[in-house]
Amino acid sequence: MSTMAISPERDSERWTPRGSMMVGMSRLADEYGLDVWIWYPAMDKDYSDAKTVQFALDEWGAVFNKMPRVDAVFVPGGDPGHTHPRHLMPLLEQQAASLRRFHPRAQMWVAPQGFNQEWMDEFLQVIHGMWNTDKFDFHGEFYHVDGQTLPLKPIQLPNPPIYAASRNDAGKDSIARYGDNWFADYVADYRVWEQNVENAAIAISDMKARAARYGRKLNFSMSCHVICSHSNEDAIEQANQLEAHGKISRLAWVASKALGTGFVGTPDTIVDRIRRFEMAGVETMMLQFHPMMEGMETFAREIMPLLENKKAA
């Protein structure tokens, strides 16, 4: 399993690092053997401007430098942020080089979240072409590649997994054709978690059929927010507070939306619900916690042993 940190808060001018929480979370996750991902949207207005790019490199680099462990930086293509691929990709190439100065094995992931259909199709074609072709040419509407090569090909065969999410038919077909891991959606309400399990099973079955039409298989993931407490009632009260906080901003809503998996309650309650989603076909769960530090430690101390025991049984 992995845990995901939200990038430092930004006021109207720039990010204001909440360094102590992120650093502490990174250290604690490392102690328990959990991967650390940072969800880091590119929010500046104009990445075609060299000064803006340098500002972003300095800003992100300061965050990378402070964190004891980072395994991946997860950059959405939009929602929030909406940068054209011709500017986003060069930015992330430079950010990846900066990231590996501090965390040599860390990966830079870009999600086509917010990409329109045309951007996404070309993006996936270029990714596969660069991985699987010695000298790659591509001339699309949004991407132009002339005789480019990757000197080091991926070790993972046939390619590193592509994680993606889409809710419309055209996007789902693109993922079925080019992707490897699809994030299932759900209603953003912990009260209807059983309905979300049923809908996940149906959606996963549909995506399996779409992938089969291209002779492929997919894996399946979900973003999950965990609130664990000594009683279900106390956890529910905390979930209600997080829902109220989620109405403040789009960024706050991202965290509260992930309550839809219903991982709210005692350790036994959460373990049972994790198992229900696993039975529906969910294989990877990207975890968030509330409160972050205490929640992650509680999960590692009280929930992970229960999961291991049930797996052994």
Sine and cosine of phi, psi and omega as CSV:
sin_phi,cos_phi,sin_psi,cos_psi,sin_omega,cos_omega
0.00,0.00,0.30,-0.95,0.03,-1.00
-0.76,-0.65,0.30,-0.96,0.14,-0.99
-0.83,-0.56,0.54,-0.84,-0.11,-0.99
-0.89,-0.46,0.78,-0.63,0.10,-0.99
-0.99,-0.13,0.66,-0.75,0.09,-1.00
-0.99,0.11,0.66,-0.75,-0.03,-1.00
-0.84,0.54,0.40,-0.92,-0.03,-1.00
-0.82,0.57,0.55,-0.83,-0.01,-1.00
-0.90,0.44,0.50,-0.87,0.03,-1.00
-0.82,-0.57,0.71,-0.70,0.14,-0.99
-1.00,0.02,-0.33,-0.94,-0.11,-0.99
-0.92,0.38,-0.30,0.95,-0.09,-1.00
-0.95,-0.31,-0.67,0.74,-0.10,-0.99
-0.29,-0.96,0.15,-0.99,0.08,-1.00
-0.92,0.39,0.63,-0.78,0.14,-0.99
-0.94,-0.35,0.98,-0.21,-0.14,-0.99
-0.86,0.50,0.79,-0.61,0.18,-0.98
-1.00,-0.10,0.90,0.43,-0.21,-0.98
-0.86,0.52,-0.67,0.75,-0.13,-0.99
-0.89,0.45,-0.67,0.75,-0.01,-1.00
-0.92,0.39,-0.73,0.69,-0.03,-1.00
-0.91,0.40,-0.66,0.75,0.01,-1.00
-0.91,0.42,-0.71,0.71,0.02,-1.00
-0.90,0.44,-0.66,0.75,0.03,-1.00
-0.89,0.46,-0.67,0.74,0.00,-1.00
-0.89,0.46,-0.68,0.73,-0.01,-1.00
-0.91,0.41,-0.69,0.72,-0.03,-1.00
-0.91,0.41,-0.67,0.74,0.03,-1.00
-0.88,0.48,-0.64,0.76,0.02,-1.00
-0.89,0.46,-0.64,0.77,0.01,-1.00
-0.88,0.47,-0.56,0.83,-0.02,-1.00
-1.00,-0.09,0.07,1.00,0.05,-1.00
0.97,0.25,0.39,0.92,0.04,-1.00
-1.00,-0.07,0.66,-0.75,0.11,-0.99
-0.93,0.37,0.51,-0.86,0.02,-1.00
-0.90,-0.44,0.88,-0.48,0.10,-1.00
-0.93,-0.36,0.60,-0.80,0.12,-0.99
-0.94,-0.35,0.82,-0.57,0.13,-0.99
-1.00,0.06,0.92,-0.38,-0.20,-0.98
-0.72,-0.69,1.00,0.01,0.04,-1.00
-0.94,0.34,0.56,-0.83,0.06,-1.00
-1.00,0.02,0.96,-0.27,-0.22,-0.97
-0.96,-0.29,-0.13,0.99,-0.03,-1.00
-0.93,0.37,0.38,-0.93,-0.19,-0.98
-0.97,0.23,-0.55,0.83,-0.17,-0.98
-0.57,-0.82,1.00,-0.09,0.01,-1.00
-0.99,0.11,0.12,0.99,0.18,-0.98
-0.99,0.12,-0.19,0.98,-0.02,-1.00
-1.00,-0.04,0.82,-0.57,-0.08,-1.00
-0.87,0.49,-0.60,0.80,0.01,-1.00
-0.92,0.39,-0.61,0.79,0.04,-1.00
-0.91,0.42,-0.67,0.74,0.03,-1.00
-0.88,0.47,-0.70,0.72,-0.01,-1.00
-0.91,0.42,-0.63,0.78,0.06,-1.00
-0.85,0.52,-0.72,0.70,-0.01,-1.00
-0.91,0.41,-0.64,0.77,0.02,-1.00
-0.89,0.46,-0.69,0.73,0.01,-1.00
-0.91,0.41,-0.67,0.74,-0.07,-1.00
-0.92,0.38,-0.77,0.63,0.01,-1.00
-0.91,0.41,-0.64,0.76,-0.01,-1.00
-0.87,0.50,-0.60,0.80,0.03,-1.00
-0.90,0.44,-0.61,0.79,0.04,-1.00
-0.93,0.37,-0.73,0.69,0.00,-1.00
-0.85,0.53,-0.63,0.77,-0.06,-1.00
-0.91,0.41,-0.54,0.84,-0.06,-1.00
-0.98,0.21,-0.40,0.91,-0.16,-0.99
-1.00,0.02,0.79,-0.62,-0.01,-1.00
-0.90,0.44,-0.55,0.84,-0.01,-1.00
-0.66,-0.76,0.74,-0.67,0.17,-0.99
-0.62,-0.78,0.83,-0.56,0.04,-1.00
-0.98,-0.18,-0.48,0.88,-0.01,-1.00
-0.36,-0.93,0.54,-0.84,0.15,-0.99
-0.91,-0.41,0.82,-0.57,-0.18,-0.98
-0.94,-0.33,0.96,-0.29,-0.11,-0.99
-0.95,-0.31,0.91,-0.42,0.06,-1.00
-0.97,0.24,0.60,-0.80,0.05,-1.00
-0.96,0.28,-0.22,0.98,0.02,-1.00
-0.14,-0.99,0.08,-1.00,0.09,-1.00
0.86,0.51,0.90,0.43,0.04,1.00
-1.00,0.01,0.11,-0.99,-0.09,-1.00
0.99,0.12,0.54,-0.84,0.04,-1.00
-0.37,-0.93,0.98,0.19,-0.08,-1.00
-0.97,-0.24,0.74,-0.67,0.01,-1.00
-0.86,0.51,0.64,-0.77,-0.02,-1.00
-0.80,0.60,-0.55,0.84,-0.06,-1.00
-0.91,0.41,-0.34,0.94,0.07,-1.00
-0.97,-0.25,-0.56,0.83,-0.04,-1.00
-0.91,0.40,-0.69,0.72,-0.09,-1.00
-0.91,0.41,-0.72,0.70,0.08,-1.00
-0.88,0.48,-0.59,0.80,0.06,-1.00
-0.87,0.50,-0.74,0.68,-0.07,-1.00
-0.94,0.34,-0.47,0.89,0.10,-0.99
-0.88,0.47,-0.67,0.74,0.02,-1.00
-0.95,0.31,-0.61,0.79,0.03,-1.00
-0.91,0.41,-0.58,0.81,0.03,-1.00
-0.90,0.44,-0.66,0.75,0.04,-1.00
-0.89,0.45,-0.64,0.76,0.05,-1.00
-0.91,0.42,-0.70,0.71,0.01,-1.00
-0.83,0.56,-0.68,0.73,-0.11,-0.99
-0.98,0.20,-0.16,0.99,0.18,-0.98
-0.91,0.42,-0.55,0.83,-0.06,-1.00
-0.98,-0.21,-0.50,0.86,-0.04,-1.00
-0.69,-0.72,1.00,0.09,-0.20,-0.98
-0.84,0.54,-0.46,0.89,-0.05,-1.00
-0.99,-0.16,0.03,1.00,-0.04,-1.00
-0.94,0.33,0.44,-0.90,-0.02,-1.00
-0.91,-0.41,0.50,-0.86,0.10,-0.99
-0.96,-0.29,0.90,-0.44,-0.02,-1.00
-0.95,-0.32,0.65,-0.76,0.12,-0.99
-0.87,-0.49,0.74,-0.67,0.04,-1.00
-0.98,-0.21,0.73,-0.69,0.04,-1.00
-0.97,0.25,0.41,0.91,0.11,-0.99
-0.87,0.50,0.82,-0.58,-0.03,-1.00
1.00,0.00,-0.22,0.98,0.09,-1.00
-0.94,0.34,0.61,-0.79,0.17,-0.99
-0.98,0.20,0.09,-1.00,-0.13,-0.99
-0.88,0.47,-0.64,0.77,-0.03,-1.00
-0.92,0.40,-0.69,0.73,0.04,-1.00
-0.86,0.51,-0.69,0.72,-0.10,-0.99
-0.92,0.38,-0.70,0.71,-0.01,-1.00
-0.87,0.50,-0.72,0.69,-0.01,-1.00
-0.92,0.38,-0.64,0.77,0.02,-1.00
-0.84,0.55,-0.74,0.68,-0.04,-1.00
-0.94,0.35,-0.57,0.82,0.05,-1.00
-0.90,0.43,-0.66,0.75,0.01,-1.00
-0.92,0.40,-0.70,0.72,0.00,-1.00
-0.85,0.53,-0.77,0.63,-0.01,-1.00
-0.90,0.43,-0.64,0.77,-0.01,-1.00
-0.89,0.45,-0.69,0.73,0.01,-1.00
-0.92,0.40,-0.59,0.81,0.00,-1.00
-0.95,0.33,-0.60,0.80,-0.24,-0.97
-0.94,-0.35,0.00,1.00,-0.04,-1.00
-0.83,-0.55,0.68,-0.74,-0.02,-1.00
-0.92,0.39,-0.64,0.76,0.03,-1.00
-0.70,-0.72,0.92,-0.38,-0.21,-0.98
-0.94,-0.33,0.73,-0.69,0.10,-0.99
-0.85,-0.52,0.67,-0.75,0.05,-1.00
-0.43,-0.90,0.75,-0.66,0.02,-1.00
-0.73,-0.68,1.00,-0.06,0.02,-1.00
-0.93,-0.36,-0.19,-0.98,-0.01,-1.00
-0.97,0.25,-0.51,0.86,-0.11,-0.99
-0.90,-0.43,-0.37,0.93,-0.03,-1.00
-0.81,-0.59,0.66,-0.75,0.07,-1.00
-0.74,-0.67,0.86,-0.51,-0.02,-1.00
-0.78,-0.62,0.83,-0.56,-0.04,-1.00
-0.87,-0.49,0.96,-0.27,0.11,-0.99
0.83,0.55,0.58,0.82,-0.05,-1.00
-1.00,0.07,0.45,-0.89,0.02,-1.00
-0.62,-0.78,0.48,-0.88,0.15,-0.99
-0.99,-0.15,0.92,-0.40,-0.05,-1.00
-0.88,0.47,-0.50,0.87,0.06,-1.00
-0.90,-0.44,0.93,-0.38,0.01,-1.00
-0.98,0.18,0.41,-0.91,-0.01,-1.00
-0.87,0.50,0.62,-0.78,0.10,-1.00
-0.96,0.29,-0.62,0.79,0.00,-1.00
-0.93,0.36,0.77,-0.63,-0.02,-1.00
-0.91,-0.42,0.62,-0.79,0.04,1.00
-0.97,0.23,-0.22,0.98,0.03,-1.00
-0.19,-0.98,0.31,-0.95,0.14,-0.99
-0.86,0.51,0.55,-0.83,-0.05,-1.00
-0.92,0.39,0.66,-0.76,0.09,-1.00
-0.98,-0.21,0.88,-0.48,0.06,-1.00
-0.99,-0.11,0.72,-0.70,-0.04,-1.00
-0.42,-0.91,0.32,-0.95,0.05,-1.00
-0.66,-0.75,0.64,-0.77,0.12,-0.99
-0.39,-0.92,0.52,-0.85,-0.02,-1.00
-0.94,-0.35,-0.20,0.98,0.00,-1.00
-0.98,-0.18,0.32,-0.95,-0.12,-0.99
-0.88,0.47,-0.66,0.75,-0.02,-1.00
-0.90,0.44,-0.68,0.74,0.02,-1.00
-0.91,0.42,-0.65,0.76,0.03,-1.00
-0.89,0.46,-0.64,0.77,0.02,-1.00
-0.91,0.42,-0.60,0.80,0.05,-1.00
-0.89,0.46,-0.68,0.73,0.02,-1.00
-0.92,0.40,-0.66,0.75,0.03,-1.00
-0.88,0.48,-0.54,0.84,-0.04,-1.00
-0.99,0.11,-0.62,0.78,-0.13,-0.99
-0.88,-0.47,-0.38,0.92,-0.12,-0.99
-1.00,0.06,0.07,-1.00,0.00,-1.00
-0.79,-0.61,-0.43,0.90,-0.08,-1.00
-0.61,-0.79,0.87,-0.48,-0.06,-1.00
-0.97,-0.26,0.75,-0.66,0.08,-1.00
-1.00,0.08,0.89,-0.46,0.02,-1.00
-0.97,0.25,0.53,-0.85,-0.03,-1.00
-0.99,-0.15,0.16,-0.99,0.02,-1.00
-0.29,-0.96,0.26,-0.97,0.10,-1.00
-0.96,0.30,0.70,-0.71,-0.09,-1.00
-0.99,0.17,0.90,0.43,-0.04,-1.00
-0.42,-0.91,0.91,-0.42,-0.04,-1.00
-0.89,0.45,-0.35,0.94,-0.04,-1.00
-0.94,0.33,-0.36,0.93,-0.05,-1.00
-0.93,-0.37,0.54,0.84,-0.07,-1.00
-0.88,0.48,-0.56,0.83,0.01,-1.00
-0.91,0.41,-0.65,0.76,0.10,-1.00
-0.88,0.47,-0.63,0.78,0.01,-1.00
-0.91,0.41,-0.58,0.82,0.09,-1.00
-0.89,0.46,-0.73,0.68,-0.01,-1.00
-0.88,0.47,-0.70,0.71,-0.01,-1.00
-0.92,0.40,-0.58,0.82,0.04,-1.00
-0.89,0.46,-0.69,0.73,0.00,-1.00
-0.88,0.48,-0.65,0.76,0.01,-1.00
-0.92,0.40,-0.71,0.70,-0.02,-1.00
-0.91,0.42,-0.63,0.77,0.02,-1.00
-0.91,0.41,-0.64,0.76,0.06,-1.00
-0.87,0.48,-0.66,0.75,0.03,-1.00
-0.90,0.44,-0.68,0.73,-0.01,-1.00
-0.93,0.37,-0.55,0.84,0.08,-1.00
-0.88,0.47,-0.66,0.75,0.01,-1.00
-0.92,0.40,-0.65,0.76,0.03,-1.00
-0.88,0.47,-0.71,0.70,0.00,-1.00
-0.90,0.43,-0.61,0.79,-0.02,-1.00
-0.89,0.46,-0.50,0.86,0.03,-1.00
-0.91,0.42,-0.37,0.93,0.06,-1.00
-0.97,-0.24,0.20,0.98,-0.01,-1.00
0.94,0.35,0.53,0.85,-0.10,-0.99
-0.79,-0.61,0.22,-0.98,0.12,-0.99
-0.79,-0.61,0.53,-0.85,0.02,-1.00
-0.88,-0.47,0.40,-0.92,0.25,-0.97
-0.96,-0.27,0.22,-0.98,-0.17,-0.99
-0.70,-0.71,0.65,-0.76,-0.10,-1.00
-0.74,-0.67,0.23,-0.97,0.13,-0.99
-0.54,-0.84,0.54,-0.84,0.16,-0.99
-1.00,-0.01,0.81,-0.59,-0.17,-0.98
-0.75,-0.67,0.73,-0.68,0.09,-1.00
-0.96,-0.27,0.80,-0.60,-0.09,-1.00
-0.95,-0.30,0.80,-0.60,0.16,-0.99
-0.80,-0.60,0.96,-0.27,-0.06,-1.00
-0.94,-0.34,0.70,-0.72,0.00,-1.00
-0.54,-0.84,0.04,-1.00,-0.01,-1.00
-0.95,0.30,-0.31,0.95,0.03,-1.00
-0.61,-0.79,0.47,-0.88,0.06,-1.00
-0.89,0.46,-0.58,0.81,-0.05,-1.00
-0.91,0.43,-0.67,0.74,0.00,-1.00
-0.92,0.39,-0.65,0.76,0.02,-1.00
-0.89,0.45,-0.63,0.78,0.02,-1.00
-0.90,0.44,-0.63,0.77,0.04,-1.00
-0.88,0.47,-0.67,0.75,0.05,-1.00
-0.90,0.43,-0.63,0.78,0.02,-1.00
-0.90,0.44,-0.64,0.77,0.03,-1.00
-0.89,0.45,-0.62,0.78,0.05,-1.00
-0.91,0.42,-0.64,0.77,0.01,-1.00
-0.92,0.39,-0.62,0.79,0.07,-1.00
-0.87,0.49,-0.68,0.73,0.02,-1.00
-0.89,0.45,-0.65,0.76,0.04,-1.00
-0.90,0.44,-0.56,0.83,-0.02,-1.00
-0.90,0.43,-0.25,0.97,0.01,-1.00
-0.99,0.10,-0.09,1.00,-0.06,-1.00
-0.96,0.30,-0.69,0.73,-0.09,-1.00
-0.42,-0.91,0.22,-0.98,0.04,-1.00
-0.89,0.46,-0.64,0.77,-0.01,-1.00
-0.91,0.41,-0.67,0.74,0.04,-1.00
-0.91,0.41,-0.56,0.83,0.00,-1.00
-0.91,0.42,-0.54,0.84,0.01,-1.00
-0.84,0.55,-0.68,0.73,-0.01,-1.00
-0.93,0.36,-0.70,0.71,-0.06,-1.00
-0.95,0.32,-0.49,0.87,0.02,-1.00
-0.85,0.53,-0.59,0.81,-0.08,-1.00
-0.94,0.34,-0.04,1.00,0.13,-0.99
-0.93,0.36,-0.20,0.98,-0.07,-1.00
-0.87,0.50,-0.32,0.95,0.06,-1.00
-0.97,0.24,-0.21,0.98,0.06,-1.00
0.97,0.23,0.36,0.93,0.01,-1.00
-0.99,0.16,0.90,0.43,-0.09,-1.00
-0.75,-0.66,0.90,-0.44,0.00,-1.00
0.51,-0.86,-0.39,-0.92,0.04,-1.00
-0.97,0.23,0.21,-0.98,0.06,-1.00
-0.81,0.58,-0.69,0.73,-0.01,-1.00
-0.89,0.45,-0.65,0.76,0.03,-1.00
-0.88,0.48,-0.72,0.69,-0.05,-1.00
-0.92,0.39,-0.67,0.75,0.02,-1.00
-0.87,0.49,-0.69,0.72,0.01,-1.00
-0.88,0.48,-0.62,0.78,-0.02,-1.00
-0.96,0.27,-0.58,0.81,0.12,-0.99
-0.85,0.53,-0.71,0.70,0.01,-1.00
-0.88,0.47,-0.60,0.80,0.01,-1.00
-0.89,0.45,-0.68,0.74,0.02,-1.00
-0.94,0.35,-0.57,0.82,0.09,-1.00
-0.88,0.47,-0.67,0.75,0.03,-1.00
-0.90,0.43,-0.49,0.87,0.03,-1.00
-0.97,0.25,-0.21,0.98,0.05,-1.00
0.89,-0.45,0.03,1.00,0.01,-1.00
-0.98,0.19,0.81,-0.58,-0.08,-1.00
-0.95,-0.31,-0.50,0.86,-0.02,-1.00
-0.84,-0.54,0.76,-0.65,0.01,-1.00
-0.86,-0.50,0.89,-0.45,0.01,-1.00
-1.00,-0.01,0.93,-0.37,-0.24,-0.97
-0.99,-0.14,0.65,-0.76,0.22,-0.98
-0.83,-0.55,0.34,-0.94,-0.06,-1.00
-0.70,-0.71,0.38,-0.93,0.06,-1.00
-0.56,-0.83,0.88,-0.48,-0.18,0.98
-0.91,0.42,0.44,-0.90,-0.22,-0.98
-0.88,0.47,-0.85,0.53,-0.08,-1.00
-0.91,0.42,-0.79,0.62,-0.03,-1.00
-0.89,0.45,-0.63,0.78,-0.03,-1.00
-0.91,0.41,-0.66,0.75,0.00,-1.00
-0.92,0.40,-0.65,0.76,0.00,-1.00
-0.92,0.39,-0.65,0.76,0.05,-1.00
-0.88,0.47,-0.67,0.74,0.01,-1.00
-0.87,0.49,-0.72,0.70,-0.02,-1.00
-0.92,0.40,-0.61,0.79,-0.10,-0.99
-0.99,0.14,-0.61,0.79,-0.17,-0.99
-0.93,-0.37,-0.48,0.88,-0.08,-1.00
-0.99,-0.11,-0.69,0.72,-0.03,-1.00
-0.84,0.54,-0.68,0.74,0.06,-1.00
-0.87,0.49,-0.61,0.79,0.04,-1.00
-0.90,0.44,-0.65,0.76,0.03,-1.00
-0.90,0.44,-0.66,0.75,0.01,-1.00
-0.91,0.40,-0.66,0.75,0.01,-1.00
-0.89,0.45,-0.67,0.74,-0.01,-1.00
-0.94,0.34,-0.54,0.84,0.04,-1.00
-0.91,0.41,-0.67,0.74,-0.01,-1.00
-0.92,0.40,-0.58,0.82,0.00,-1.00
-0.94,0.33,0.00,0.00,0.00,0.00
